[in-house]
Every structure is written in structure tokens, then in C-alpha cells.
């Protein structure tokens, strides 16, 4: 009996060891998959937004605040997941173009409430010189944005940068120590991409490239420049859309960024 019992114990230990090894291999494999994602292979229309998204959006409360960044009073709006929606632990920072403000993401295209409705914490900012931050003045745009991100959230946000806001985000990226401040980038035909061409190959940031079909100026230029990024997606073209493409195709815009953010690891 003692011999048989010992043999059973040995078999049990072996099985447990194999199971543990298998689980560890699975974790390592998953880690490799996370770190080595092929962003150009993904279909960012694969998962539709929840069917009840409109009902959930109506439950999102938007808070308005002002933060002081080195004497510059910056206005921003925040939307958090409503009651009953599980938080993802991800934060999205919405910047804006020269003709727009944070309010664009509320009443012209409801990106703030849409992303909050699927579980993200969302912050929309009036950049210095615009909207309710029009009196604010800063010296270095990149340095300002880095300081603002550190002050406004404890997380590494996914940052949306249409047009003019590229003049803040791209200079921030030019400083290597700032790149760990963010976990993802969604540029929509940003300015300044050609001026910075050359350092993109060293940036590992997951990047969803978006532009409008009819934006043959900044749209095409930024598309070509940003395609150098190692973790850039295939350019996502919003059909029949102008420079602010998200205004012309809001449903497709929200579907693309919804799927992209799902794949970003913070």
C-alpha cells in the first residue's frame, strides 16, 4: 500500500508540475503577444459598439474644471462611466483642432460620452489660446502638454490629436523621457508631422492613423509620415470626409477608436 500510495503521489506531483509549466508558458506566450502585436493586421471595425450605447450615453455626467499649469489656467471637461458600467481602467485625453474646443467632443460629435459609456475615463481639454483657455499662454507646447498630462491624470492616457493639437503632442514625443506618459495615440491629420520625420522609427507607441478621404493635404502628408511608426495601424480612411473627418463619419469614427482602445494595454 505504501509503495502504491507513493507512486500515486509521484504521478500527482508530476501532473501538477506539468500543469504549472503549461500555465506559465501560456502567460509568457500571452505576454509576447501583447508586446509584439502586429497593429497593421487588425480590423478596427470588428466589434460594433454596444446596441444600447445611446441609452448609456445619456447617463454620462460631464464635470467641468480648471487646472493651473505653471500659471496657465486650463479648462477641461471630464466624463466617467455611469453607474452600472464596468470601468476599463483606461483614460482617453481628447485634444482639438484650431477651429474647435473641448466642447466639440460633446455637442458636435459625442466622443466624450461615447467613450465614457463603454467604460473609459475621458478628459477633453481646451488647449492654451482656445475656448475657455484662450487667455492662457505657454512657452514650449511639448513641455506644457507633458506637465498637463502629469497633473490631470494618474494614468497613461490614450491621446486623440486632431490637426493643430499635433503642435503640442509631437514636440512632447520628441523628448524621449515623455513617451512613457501615454499608452496610445490617435492622430487625425495632425500638423507638424513632416518637421519631425526621422525620429518616428524609435517610438513604440501604438498609433491609430486616421484621416478623411477628401483631406488631400494634411491627411495624406500625415498618413505618409506617421506610417514610419513601428506600431502604427494601417491608415484608417473615413470616406467622404473633410479635414475634421470625425464630424462627417461619427459612427465609423467611434467604432474605430473603440476597437483600437480595446487593444491598447495601459
LUMDREN-161218 format. One line per field, with one value per residue (C-alpha): y negated, x, z negated; residue number from 1; residue in one letter. Coordinates in Angstrom, 1 decimal, m for minus. Last residue first. Layout:
! LUMDREN-161218
yy = Y;...
xx = X;...
zz = Z;...
k = NUM;...
r = A;...
***
This chain:
! LUMDREN-161218
yy = m50.6;m47.9;m49.2;m46.6;m47.8;m51.4;m50.4;m48.8;m51.8;m54.2;m52.6;m52.3;m55.9;m57.2;m54.9;m56.3;m59.9;m59.9;m63.6;m65.2;m62.7;m63.7;m67.2;m67.5;m66.5;m63.2;m61.3;m58.1;m58.0;m56.4;m54.3;m54.2;m50.7;m50.7;m52.2;m50.2;m50.7;m54.3;m55.1;m55.2;m58.5;m60.5;m59.0;m59.4;m62.9;m64.1;m62.4;m64.0;m67.3;m68.0;m65.5;m65.7;m64.3;m60.8;m62.0;m60.9;m58.4;m56.7;m54.6;m54.5;m52.1;m53.9;m52.2;m55.4;m54.9;m54.7;m58.1;m60.0;m60.8;m62.9;m65.7;m68.5;m66.2;m65.5;m69.1;m69.3;m66.4;m64.5;m62.7;m61.3;m58.6;m57.8;m55.1;m54.5;m57.9;m59.4;m56.8;m58.9;m61.9;m60.8;m60.5;m64.3;m64.4;m62.9;m66.3;m68.1;m65.8;m66.3;m70.1;m71.0;m67.9;m69.7;m71.8;m68.9;m66.3;m64.7;m62.0;m60.7;m57.3;m58.1;m56.9;m57.1;m59.5;m62.1;m66.0;m66.9;m64.5;m65.1;m68.8;m68.8;m66.8;m69.1;m72.2;m70.7;m70.0;m73.4;m75.3;m78.8;m78.8;m81.4;m81.0;m83.7;m81.5;m78.6;m78.9;m78.2;m78.4;m80.1;m77.3;m74.0;m73.5;m69.9;m66.8;m64.1;m60.7;m57.8;m54.7;m52.2;m51.9;m54.9;m57.1;m56.5;m57.5;m60.5;m62.1;m61.2;m62.9;m64.7;m68.3;m68.6;m67.0;m66.3;m69.8;m71.2;m70.6;m73.3;m73.7;m75.8;m75.2;m71.4;m69.5;m67.4;m64.5;m62.5;m58.9;m57.1;m53.4;m51.4;m49.6;m50.7;m48.5;m50.3;m50.0;m53.6;m55.9;m55.6;m58.9;m62.2;m65.0;m68.5;m70.8;m74.5;m75.4;m78.4;m78.9;m79.9;m76.9;m74.6;m75.6;m73.4;m74.4;m72.1;m71.0;m67.8;m65.7;m63.2;m60.1;m58.7;m59.8;m57.9;m54.7;m55.0;m55.7;m52.8;m50.2;m48.2;m48.1;m49.5;m47.1;m44.8;m44.1;m47.6;m48.0;m45.0;m44.2;m43.2;m46.5;m46.6;m43.5;m42.9;m42.1;m43.2;m41.7;m38.5;m38.0;m38.5;m35.9;m33.4;m34.0;m33.5;m30.4;m29.0;m29.6;m27.8;m24.8;m24.7;m24.7;m21.9;m19.9;m20.3;m19.3;m16.2;m15.3;m15.8;m13.6;m10.9;m11.0;m10.9;m7.9;m6.1;m6.8;m5.5;m2.3;m1.8;m2.4;0.0
xx = m2.0;m2.6;m4.1;m6.3;m9.7;m8.6;m8.3;m11.7;m13.5;m11.4;m12.5;m16.2;m16.3;m15.0;m17.4;m20.3;m19.1;m18.4;m18.6;m17.5;m14.8;m13.1;m12.1;m10.1;m13.1;m14.9;m16.4;m15.0;m13.1;m9.7;m8.0;m4.2;m2.9;m2.0;1.2;3.4;6.7;5.9;7.1;3.4;3.3;4.9;2.8;m0.5;0.5;1.0;m2.1;m4.4;m2.6;m3.3;m5.6;m8.3;m11.1;m10.8;m10.6;m7.7;m7.0;m3.7;m4.2;m0.9;0.5;3.6;7.0;8.7;12.3;11.1;9.3;12.5;13.1;10.1;9.6;9.0;6.9;4.5;3.9;0.1;m2.1;m4.3;m6.3;m3.7;m4.9;m2.0;m1.6;m0.1;1.0;3.5;6.1;7.0;7.9;11.5;12.2;11.6;10.4;7.1;6.2;7.0;4.6;1.8;1.6;1.9;m0.2;m3.0;m3.4;m4.9;m6.6;m4.8;m6.5;m4.4;m4.6;m3.8;m1.1;m2.9;m2.5;m4.4;m4.6;m1.2;1.1;m0.8;m0.6;3.2;3.8;1.5;3.3;6.7;5.5;4.0;7.0;6.2;2.6;m0.2;m3.6;m6.2;m8.0;m8.4;m12.2;m12.0;m8.5;m5.3;m3.9;m5.7;m9.3;m9.2;m11.4;m10.9;m12.5;m12.5;m13.3;m16.1;m18.1;m20.3;m17.3;m16.1;m19.5;m19.9;m16.6;m16.9;m20.3;m19.5;m20.6;m22.1;m19.6;m16.4;m16.6;m17.0;m13.3;m12.6;m12.6;m11.3;m7.7;m8.0;m8.7;m7.3;m9.2;m7.4;m8.6;m8.2;m8.2;m9.1;m11.8;m14.6;m17.7;m20.9;m23.7;m23.4;m22.1;m18.5;m16.7;m16.8;m14.4;m14.2;m11.2;m10.3;m6.6;m5.5;m1.8;0.2;2.6;m0.3;m3.4;m6.4;m10.0;m12.9;m16.1;m18.0;m19.9;m22.4;m22.9;m26.5;m27.5;m24.5;m25.9;m29.2;m27.3;m24.9;m27.7;m26.5;m23.0;m20.4;m19.6;m16.5;m14.5;m14.4;m10.8;m9.7;m6.2;m3.2;m1.4;m1.1;1.0;1.2;4.6;4.3;0.8;1.6;4.8;3.0;0.4;3.1;4.7;1.3;0.6;4.1;3.5;0.1;1.7;4.6;2.0;0.0;3.2;4.2;0.8;0.8;4.3;3.2;0.1;2.2;4.6;1.8;0.2;3.6;4.0;0.5;1.3;4.5;2.8;0.0
zz = 20.2;22.8;26.1;27.8;26.5;27.4;31.1;31.2;29.7;31.8;35.0;34.0;32.8;36.1;38.0;36.2;36.3;40.1;41.2;37.9;37.3;40.6;39.4;42.7;44.8;45.1;48.0;46.6;43.3;44.1;41.5;42.2;41.5;37.8;36.4;34.1;35.9;36.6;40.2;41.3;39.4;42.2;45.1;43.2;42.0;45.6;46.9;44.3;44.1;47.8;49.6;46.9;49.0;47.7;44.2;41.9;39.1;38.0;34.9;33.1;30.6;29.2;30.0;31.0;32.4;36.0;35.6;35.1;38.7;39.6;37.1;39.4;41.6;38.8;37.8;38.1;37.2;39.7;37.1;34.7;32.3;29.9;27.2;23.8;22.7;20.2;21.2;24.2;22.2;21.4;25.1;25.8;29.4;28.2;26.5;29.7;31.5;29.0;28.8;32.5;33.2;31.5;34.7;36.7;34.5;31.6;29.6;26.7;25.0;21.4;19.0;15.7;12.7;14.6;14.9;13.4;15.3;18.5;18.0;17.4;20.6;22.6;21.4;22.2;25.7;26.3;25.0;23.9;22.6;22.7;21.2;22.0;24.5;22.0;22.2;25.9;27.3;26.5;24.4;25.2;24.2;22.8;23.1;20.4;20.7;18.2;20.1;19.5;22.8;21.9;21.1;24.7;26.2;23.8;24.8;28.4;28.9;32.2;32.5;28.9;26.6;28.4;30.0;26.5;25.9;28.4;32.2;35.2;34.3;33.8;30.6;27.7;26.2;23.5;23.0;19.7;19.3;16.1;18.0;15.7;15.6;16.5;13.9;12.7;15.4;16.8;16.3;18.3;17.7;19.1;19.2;18.8;18.4;16.4;17.2;14.1;14.3;15.2;13.2;13.7;14.4;14.2;15.9;15.0;17.6;16.4;18.5;18.3;21.8;23.2;21.7;23.7;26.9;26.4;26.1;29.1;27.7;30.3;33.0;32.8;36.0;37.3;36.2;38.2;37.0;39.1;39.2;35.4;35.4;31.6;30.2;26.6;26.0;27.9;26.1;22.8;23.9;24.7;21.3;19.6;21.6;20.8;17.1;17.3;19.1;16.5;13.7;15.3;16.0;12.3;11.1;13.3;12.0;8.4;8.9;10.5;7.6;5.0;6.8;6.8;3.0;2.4;4.3;2.4;m0.9;0.0
k = 266;265;264;263;262;261;260;259;258;257;256;255;254;253;252;251;250;249;248;247;246;245;244;243;242;241;240;239;238;237;236;235;234;233;232;231;230;229;228;227;226;225;224;223;222;221;220;219;218;217;216;215;214;213;212;211;210;209;208;207;206;205;204;203;202;201;200;199;198;197;196;195;194;193;192;191;190;189;188;187;186;185;184;183;182;181;180;179;178;177;176;175;174;173;172;171;170;169;168;167;166;165;164;163;162;161;160;159;158;157;156;155;154;153;152;151;150;149;148;147;146;145;144;143;142;141;140;139;138;137;136;135;134;133;132;131;130;129;128;127;126;125;124;123;122;121;120;119;118;117;116;115;114;113;112;111;110;109;108;107;106;105;104;103;102;101;100;99;98;97;96;95;94;93;92;91;90;89;88;87;86;85;84;83;82;81;80;79;78;77;76;75;74;73;72;71;70;69;68;67;66;65;64;63;62;61;60;59;58;57;56;55;54;53;52;51;50;49;48;47;46;45;44;43;42;41;40;39;38;37;36;35;34;33;32;31;30;29;28;27;26;25;24;23;22;21;20;19;18;17;16;15;14;13;12;11;10;9;8;7;6;5;4;3;2;1
r = X;X;X;X;X;X;X;X;X;X;X;X;X;X;X;X;X;X;X;X;X;X;X;X;X;X;X;X;X;X;X;X;X;X;X;X;X;X;X;X;X;X;X;X;X;X;X;X;X;X;X;X;X;X;X;X;X;X;X;X;X;X;X;X;X;X;X;X;X;X;X;X;X;X;X;X;X;X;X;X;X;X;X;X;X;X;X;X;X;X;X;X;X;X;X;X;X;X;X;X;X;X;X;X;X;X;X;X;X;X;X;X;X;X;X;X;X;X;X;X;X;X;X;X;X;X;X;X;X;X;X;X;X;X;X;X;X;X;X;X;X;X;X;X;X;X;X;X;X;X;X;X;X;X;X;X;X;X;X;X;X;X;X;X;X;X;X;X;X;X;X;X;X;X;X;X;X;X;X;X;X;X;X;X;X;X;X;X;X;X;X;X;X;X;X;X;X;X;X;X;X;X;X;X;X;X;X;X;X;X;X;X;X;X;X;X;X;X;X;X;X;X;X;X;X;X;X;X;X;X;X;X;X;X;X;X;X;X;X;X;X;X;X;X;X;X;X;X;X;X;X;X;X;X;X;X;X;X;X;X;X;X;X;X;X;X
***
